[in-house]
Amino acid sequence: MIGLIPAAGMATRLGALPCSKELLPVGAFTTPNGSRPRPVITYLLAQWQLAGIERALIVVRPGKWDILNYLGDGTAFGPRLGYLIVHEPYGAAYTLAAALPFMQGQTVVLGLPDVILEPANVYATLIAHHTTRQPDLTLGLFPCPNPQTADMVALDTDGRHVTAIEIKPTHTDLRWTWMAAIWSPAVTGILNEVVADDRAARWRGEERPELHIGVVFQTAIVRGLNIEGVIFPHGQALDIGTPMGWEQACRLMGA
């Protein structure tokens, strides 16, 4: 099992920043010498440490070296960390695809470094589900007040099997968005295919939108893979990717 963190985003919605958005302080660490600012990515690493994830890859774009400088090899925060660089700025799916040589045959745990998930055992719960049920893809689902900005998830009548992903729908009755994922090698294969097809289209000169991770998951659904959702009905997914989201997260986390 290997963790995978896409951290190559430009953070344009936040405006000019003094650091990578993954290092923006939200709340504080408590130390013997008092409190100190807590970067948002460390909430994810703490969840992974609790869940027993021992190694992870962080994919960055050139210039985001402050993430490497702060986290180092990860031993101070939980999982041992390695770093990869992506040079194709065409969306989060491309960022994940940079790790393809290291994902073969692995169960992959995807973490979003600018989102704080509650409760603290989200990943421990998802790993237990994935290990017991053994679907091809397990999604952690959270209430979503703004579906126009999210990947909305449709479930079967059993409330467990995922039947569709709607990416940033203008209108929808769907309630849940995915904010965490675990997948088998079958989904890694689909990631490889989807990115390769998109890359080929760009080489042919076709205009293409940003390639979202949700497109990969939707392709897995169409291919008939077994995709299950684990709902956290009282959970929170605090996305600090906007000024309002960062302010809300700071308020809720006691910053």
N, C-alpha and C positions, 0 to 999 in steps of 0.2 A: 504494500500500500504506500502510495507516494502522494504528498500534497502538492498542489499546483496553484500558484498565485499570479494572476495577470496584473501587472503594475506598470503598464506602458502608456497609460492614458495621459492626455494633455491637460486635463482639469480646466478646460476653457470656461465652464460654467461658474467657476470660483473666482475668475479674474486672476490678477497677478498675485503670486504666492512667494513667500520667502523660502519654501521648501517643497518637496514633492508632497502631493495631497495625502499620500499614505502615511506621512509623518506628522500631519497636522495634530496638534495636541487636543485631546478630548478627555476631560477628567484628569486624574492624577494617580501616580504610583505612590504608595505609602512605604517609606523606607525608615530605617533607624535614625536617619538624619533629617527626617521630615518629608514633606510631599515634594514631588517633582512632576513636571508635565508628562502625560502619557500619550504617545503617538497612537493614532487610531488602529494601525495594523497590528499592534500588540494584543488587542482584544481577540483577533482571529487566532494568533499564535497561542494564546492562553487556552482557547477552546480546543485547539488541536492537541496541546499538551495533555489536557484533561482526557481527551479521547484516545490517547496513546499513539498518535501519529508521530513517528520518530524522524522523518526526513521530508523535505519539501524543496521545491524549486520555485524561485521568484523570477518572472520574466519582466525585464525592464527595457525601455528604449534608451538609446545613447543620451547621456546627460543627466540621468537620474541616479547619479552615483551616491547621492546622500543616503539612499536606502541601504546600499551596501555598507557605507561607512558606519551607519547607526546600528544595523542589525548584526553585522559581521557574520560569523558562522552559525549564529542562532542559538548557541548554547546558553546564553543569558536569558532567552525567552521561551525555550521549549524545543521544537524540532531543529535538527541540524539542517542548515540552509545551503543551497547552491543557487547560482545565478546564471541566467541566460539573457541574451540580447536579441530583440526583434528589430528588424530593419524595414518591415513592410507595414506602413501605417494605415491599414485598411479595415481595422476593426478588431474586436476582442478575440474573434475566432482565429485570426492570424497570430495574435499574441500567444494563444494556447498552442497553436501548431508549431511554434518555435521549439516546443518541448517534445515533439513527436519522437525523436530518436531515443528519448529517455523514458517514454511511457509504454513501450511495447511490452505486452504481457503483464502490465501492472493494473491494479485497481487504483483509480485516480480519484482523489478527493479535491474538489475545487473550492477555493475560498476567495471571497471578494474582499480585498484589503481596505476598502473605504466604507464598509458596512459593519455596524456593530449589531450582533444578533443576541437576543435574549429569548429563553433562558440560557444559562451558561453551559448547559449540557446538550446543546443542539447537535453538535457533531457526534458526540457519544451516542445520542439517540439514533442518528442517521446511520452510523456505522453498525450498530446493533441490528437495525432493520435490514440493511443491505446484506449483512452477513447471514442473517436468518432466512430472509426471503429470497435472496440471490436474484434480484431483477438485473436487467442490463443497465438501468439507470435509476437512481433514487434521487428525488428532488425534495428539498426542505421548503415547505410552503408557508407563507406568512400573509396576514391580512394586508391589503393594498388600498390605501385611500385615494391614490392617484394613478389609475390604470393607464392613463395616456402616456405615462413615462416608464412603463414597466413591461416585462414579459408576463402576460396573464396565462394561467394554467386552467385548462378544462379537465374535469374528472368524470369518470364513469359513474353510474348510479351507486356503485359500491363505495364511492368516496376515496378510492385508493389508486386505481389505474388512471394514468394520464392519457387523455385522448387527443389533445391538441395544445399548441402554444400559440397565443396571439401576441404579436410583438407591437407594443405601444398602440393598442386599438383606440380609435376615436370614440367609439361607443361599445360598451360591453356590459353584460350582467355577471361576468366572472368576478370572483372574490379574492382569489389567491394568486400571489406571485412567487416564483422560485427565487431563493436567495442563497442556496447552498446545493451542492450536487456531489454525488459519488457515482462513478461509472466503471463498467467492465471494459476489457479490450475491444469488444464489438463496437462500442461508441467511439473509442479512439480511432478505429478504422474509418468510421463515418466522418469524423472530424478531418482526417487526412483527405478523404475523397471530396468533401464539400469545399475545403480550402483550395485543393488542387484545381477543381472545376472553376472556382471563382478567379483564381490566379490566371488560368488559361484564357478566360473571357477578358480579363484586363489586358493581357498581352495582345489579344486580337483588337484592342482599341475600344471595347465596349465600355459604356458608362455603367458603373456598378455602385450601389449604395454600400455603406459600411456593413461589414459582415458580422452580424450579431451571433453570440453563442446560442441564442434561441433558435436560429436557423438550423444549427447542427442538431439540436434536440428535436425540432419538428421533423427533420429528415429521418431521424431514428424512429419516430412515431410512424411515419409513412412506410418505412421499411418493415414495420411489424415487430420491432424490438419491444421487450417487456419493460415498461416505464411506470414506476410507482411514485406516488407522492406521500410524504409524511407531513401532516398538517400540524402547525403550532398555533392553535386558535387564539391563545392568549399571549403569543410571543410578539416580539418587536424586531423589526429590521430597520435600523437607523442608518440611512444613507447620508454620508456627509459630503456628497458630491455637489451640493448646491449651498449657497450662503444660508438659506433657510434651514436646510437639513443639518448643516454643521452647527448652527446656533441651537437648534432643537436638541441635538445630541449632547452638546456641552451642558445644556440646562438639565437634561435627564440624567447625565452621568456625573453631575455634581461639580462641573468645572467652574 
